[in-house]
């Protein structure tokens, strides 16, 4: 049985992002469960790992160098 022990507020504070940003990412990934009412959305440890991977910045791509006109 999966336990949903992480809240949106606790994960947003841990990752240093806004609650709305976290909810958008979770919606795109299709993770989390809504317990409704004051309980709100909760996330499992597996959901937390998926969020960490999705919030990890991608390395910048070096721009291609142009050749000079001959």
DOKOL-438142 format. One record per residue (C-alpha): residue number from 1; residue in three letters; chain; x, y, z negated. Coordinates in pm, whole numbers, plus 32768, in hexadecimal, padded with zeros to 4 digits. Layout:
BEGIN
<NUM; 'ALA'; 'A'; <X; Y; Z>>
...
END
This chain:
BEGIN
<1; 'UNK'; 'A'; <8000; 8000; 8000>>
<2; 'UNK'; 'A'; <8081; 8155; 805F>>
<3; 'UNK'; 'A'; <808C; 8261; 7F54>>
<4; 'UNK'; 'A'; <8052; 83C8; 7FB9>>
<5; 'UNK'; 'A'; <810E; 8487; 7EB0>>
<6; 'UNK'; 'A'; <8190; 85BB; 7F69>>
<7; 'UNK'; 'A'; <80B8; 86F1; 7F94>>
<8; 'UNK'; 'A'; <80CD; 87F9; 80A4>>
<9; 'UNK'; 'A'; <8142; 88FF; 7FAB>>
<10; 'UNK'; 'A'; <8253; 8823; 7F14>>
<11; 'UNK'; 'A'; <82E1; 87BE; 8067>>
<12; 'UNK'; 'A'; <82D2; 8923; 80EE>>
<13; 'UNK'; 'A'; <8396; 899C; 7FBF>>
<14; 'UNK'; 'A'; <8491; 887E; 7FE2>>
<15; 'UNK'; 'A'; <84CD; 88C1; 8155>>
<16; 'UNK'; 'A'; <84C1; 8A3C; 8136>>
<17; 'UNK'; 'A'; <83AA; 8A6D; 8234>>
<18; 'UNK'; 'A'; <824F; 8B00; 8224>>
<19; 'UNK'; 'A'; <8125; 8A1E; 81D1>>
<20; 'UNK'; 'A'; <8084; 8A6D; 8322>>
<21; 'UNK'; 'A'; <81C0; 8A0A; 83DE>>
<22; 'UNK'; 'A'; <81CA; 88C1; 8326>>
<23; 'UNK'; 'A'; <805A; 887A; 836E>>
<24; 'UNK'; 'A'; <808C; 88C6; 84E1>>
<25; 'UNK'; 'A'; <81B1; 87D2; 84F3>>
<26; 'UNK'; 'A'; <80EA; 86C9; 8439>>
<27; 'UNK'; 'A'; <7FC1; 86F8; 8522>>
<28; 'UNK'; 'A'; <809F; 86D1; 8656>>
<29; 'UNK'; 'A'; <8142; 8598; 85C2>>
<30; 'UNK'; 'A'; <7FF4; 850B; 8551>>
<31; 'UNK'; 'A'; <8063; 84D1; 83EA>>
<32; 'UNK'; 'A'; <7FD4; 8517; 8293>>
<33; 'UNK'; 'A'; <7E80; 84CD; 8203>>
<34; 'UNK'; 'A'; <7D73; 85C2; 8195>>
<35; 'UNK'; 'A'; <7CDF; 8567; 8045>>
<36; 'UNK'; 'A'; <7BF2; 8690; 8063>>
<37; 'UNK'; 'A'; <7B95; 8798; 7F66>>
<38; 'UNK'; 'A'; <7CA3; 8813; 7E7B>>
<39; 'UNK'; 'A'; <7D7D; 86E1; 7EBA>>
<40; 'UNK'; 'A'; <7DC7; 8754; 801E>>
<41; 'UNK'; 'A'; <7EC3; 86A8; 80FF>>
<42; 'UNK'; 'A'; <7FB6; 85AA; 8073>>
<43; 'UNK'; 'A'; <80E4; 8504; 8113>>
<44; 'UNK'; 'A'; <8194; 83B9; 80DC>>
<45; 'UNK'; 'A'; <830E; 8388; 80CE>>
<46; 'UNK'; 'A'; <8309; 8314; 8239>>
<47; 'UNK'; 'A'; <824B; 8451; 829B>>
<48; 'UNK'; 'A'; <8351; 851E; 81E0>>
<49; 'UNK'; 'A'; <846A; 8479; 82A8>>
<50; 'UNK'; 'A'; <83B6; 84C3; 83F0>>
<51; 'UNK'; 'A'; <838D; 8630; 838A>>
<52; 'UNK'; 'A'; <84FE; 864A; 8331>>
<53; 'UNK'; 'A'; <855E; 85C4; 8488>>
<54; 'UNK'; 'A'; <846E; 86AD; 853D>>
<55; 'UNK'; 'A'; <84E1; 87E4; 847F>>
<56; 'UNK'; 'A'; <8652; 879C; 84BE>>
<57; 'UNK'; 'A'; <86D6; 88A3; 85AF>>
<58; 'UNK'; 'A'; <8742; 8830; 8706>>
<59; 'UNK'; 'A'; <88A3; 888A; 8774>>
<60; 'UNK'; 'A'; <88B3; 89B1; 8863>>
<61; 'UNK'; 'A'; <88F2; 8966; 89CF>>
<62; 'UNK'; 'A'; <8A1C; 8A1D; 8A60>>
<63; 'UNK'; 'A'; <89BD; 8AF7; 8B88>>
<64; 'UNK'; 'A'; <8A43; 8A88; 8CD7>>
<65; 'UNK'; 'A'; <8B5A; 8B59; 8D64>>
<66; 'UNK'; 'A'; <8B22; 8C06; 8EAC>>
<67; 'UNK'; 'A'; <8C1A; 8BF5; 8FC4>>
<68; 'UNK'; 'A'; <8C9D; 8D39; 904A>>
<69; 'UNK'; 'A'; <8C3E; 8D96; 91AA>>
<70; 'UNK'; 'A'; <8D58; 8D53; 929B>>
END
